[in-house]
Amino acid sequence: MSLIPFAPPRIDDEIINEVVATLRSGWITTGPRTKQFEKELSAYNGNAATLCLNSATAGLEVMLKWYGVKEGDEVILPPYHQGVEIKVGGNKYILLRESELLMVIR
């Protein structure tokens, strides 16, 4: 069995300077540097807007709300969902095996 080799991250002076500038700005999360990153990412990808969030869970919550999932709705998940509970209150989560999930999607 071959292992996936460790790939160290690129940490050069440019990266270090960006981290230091962020820390010195006083804004670690949703400050002006995040807004600038969202703007540049939108331009790079050619989309109208980009929203940066702090986690995949937050992204899933936004996506569920975007699609109109509300309290009491049923949400179908594969059994391998990392055990993360999405906080759209009062929903019924249905765990399906992969073969069952494929039948729902088709």
C-alpha positions in Angstrom: 0.0 0.0 0.0 1.4 3.4 -1.0 0.8 6.3 1.2 0.0 9.8 0.1 3.2 11.8 0.7 3.1 14.8 3.1 3.0 18.0 1.1 4.2 20.9 3.3 2.3 24.2 2.8 4.0 27.1 1.0 5.0 29.4 3.8 7.3 32.1 2.3 7.9 35.8 3.2 4.8 36.9 1.1 2.5 34.6 3.1 4.1 35.5 6.4 3.7 39.3 5.6 0.0 38.7 4.7 -0.7 37.0 8.0 1.1 39.7 10.0 -0.8 42.4 8.1 -4.0 40.7 8.9 -3.2 40.3 12.6 -2.1 44.0 12.8 -5.3 45.2 11.1 -7.3 44.1 14.1 -9.7 42.2 11.8 -9.3 38.4 11.9 -12.6 37.4 10.4 -15.0 39.6 8.5 -13.0 42.8 8.1 -11.9 44.7 5.0 -9.3 42.2 4.0 -12.0 39.5 3.8 -14.2 41.8 1.8 -11.3 42.4 -0.6 -10.6 38.7 -0.9 -14.3 38.1 -1.7 -14.1 40.8 -4.4 -11.0 39.4 -6.0 -12.3 35.8 -5.8 -15.5 36.9 -7.5 -13.5 38.6 -10.3 -11.3 35.6 -10.7 -14.2 33.2 -10.9 -16.5 35.5 -12.9 -19.4 35.4 -10.5 -21.4 38.3 -9.2 -20.7 37.8 -5.5 -18.7 35.6 -3.1 -19.4 35.0 0.5 -16.5 33.7 2.7 -17.5 31.8 5.8 -15.5 30.3 8.7 -16.5 26.7 8.2 -18.2 24.2 5.9 -21.0 23.9 8.4 -21.7 27.6 8.1 -21.7 27.1 4.3 -24.2 24.3 4.5 -26.5 26.4 6.8 -26.4 29.2 4.2 -27.1 26.8 1.4 -30.1 25.3 3.2 -31.6 28.7 3.9 -30.9 29.8 0.3 -32.9 26.9 -1.0 -35.7 27.6 1.4 -35.3 24.7 3.8 -37.2 25.7 6.9 -38.2 24.3 10.3 -40.0 21.0 9.9 -38.6 20.1 6.4 -37.0 16.7 5.8 -33.4 16.8 4.8 -31.9 13.7 3.1 -28.2 13.1 4.0 -25.8 10.2 3.2 -24.8 8.3 6.3 -21.2 9.7 5.9 -22.0 13.3 6.8 -19.2 13.8 9.4 -21.7 13.9 12.2 -22.2 17.7 11.7 -25.6 18.9 12.8 -27.0 21.7 10.6 -28.9 24.2 12.7 -32.0 24.7 10.8 -34.3 24.1 13.7 -36.7 21.2 14.0 -35.8 19.4 10.8 -36.1 15.7 10.3 -32.8 14.3 9.0 -33.1 11.1 6.9 -29.9 9.0 6.6 -29.9 6.9 3.4 -27.3 4.4 2.2 -25.5 5.4 -0.9 -27.6 3.1 -3.1 -30.8 4.5 -1.7 -29.5 8.1 -2.2 -28.7 7.4 -5.8 -32.3 6.3 -6.3 -33.6 9.6 -4.8 -31.3 11.7 -7.0 -32.2 9.9 -10.2 
